[in-house]
Amino acid sequence: MKKGILFTIGCLAIILLSSWGRTGHYIISTNASLSYTSDMEFFVTWASYIADHASDADRRKSEDPNESPKHYIDIDYYYEFVTYGYIPKTLNEAIAAHGSSNVYNWGILPWATMATYDSLVHALTVENWDKAKYFASDLGHYVGDGHMPLHLTKNYDGQLTDNYGIHSRYESTMVNGHESDLWNYSGSSVSRIADVPQYVLDYIYANNKYVDSVLIADNYAKNISSDYSSAEYEDALWNKTKDFTLMLFSNASHSLAELFYTAWLQADDNRTMGISETNEISQKFTLMPVMPNPVSDNCKIFINVHTTDNLQISLYNISGKKLMDIGAGNFAPGWYKFTANVENLPSGMYILRVSGNQYSKTQRIVVQH
């Protein structure tokens, strides 16, 4: 019996801590691509993957006991926040001030976000694209959590103010009922973030201010209808929250795009300075994943040259026979885009090779008609 109760409580906790639900996270991660800059076109190829895996972090909670604290922060337990409006900047500082048990019980969302960002930068630096996509997906989830007000308070389900159950009513029931409205976002320009840890903390501070707004809206909607499953209640809740909810979703997508942009620039800096676990080749240029791959007609090739050098870009069959020259010349540092037309090649595996002075990089291309 006791085990059954604990299981039920555990399931309830997972539901309560699943910020925005699958629908909300999918929208936030997808809309982030609307703010990508022209030199982030390679991220476009990951957009579907990042959106499809935006809720993987939620699913891990049932098997990883260390995952749940990463999704929230009961920031009003921190006297520094209540009194001065801030919390310790690093996880170590928070633990030193309040003890490990308290900090993890109160949630570690901002520091989990920062750690995931750092992991993304590292994966991009060493050009481990599979890991980069994995961490980008998780970063999208944690950024989404940081823009859900009820993940930023000890009163996460309204249990302290007679609003019990508002968590799921707001983030899931209402969001699912007004999904079409949440797609109404066209993107906005991004800039490099000067201080990522402070950037994350700042949006958490800002979004915590909407906790009371959600609770006030719930009280208003309950006066319209005490039937929480009714259209009257849901519409009333939406009418009272739609302005800041739309803003939270837009800001989440923009923040995610800005973090992606900054991560790529930081990784590019690392490669240029030789801060990488790869070899000298990564300091010369970066060959991005071909888009699309598999390909039936035209594929795009992006190369970021770090050091001026002569490069030759060619396509070979698996026997090593050169089939076409795609580009050649003395390239100064910067981004370069090439297009290879493979529509006349038989379906199969081919090798793209970028060669410089005494070094080269290769990538497999699958032609599929």
ABEGO torsion letter per residue (X at the ends): XAAAAAAAAAAAAAAAABBGEAAAAAAAAAAAAAABBAAAAAAAAAAAAAAAAAAAAAAAAAABAAAAAAABBBAAABAAAAAAGBBBABAAAAAAAAEAAAAAAAEAAAAAAAAAAAAAAAAAAAGBAAAAAAAAAAAAAAAAAAABAAAABAAAAGAAAGABGAAAAAAAAAAAAAAAAAABBAEBBBBBBABAAAAAAAAAAAAAAAAAAAAAAAAAAAAABABAABAAAAAAAAAAAAAAAAAAAAAAAAAAAAAAAAAAAAAAAAAAAGBBABBAAAAABBBBBBOBOBBABBBBBBBBBABBBBBBBBBBBAAGBBABBABBEBBBBEBBBBBBBAAABBBEBBBBBBBBBGBBBBBBBBBBX
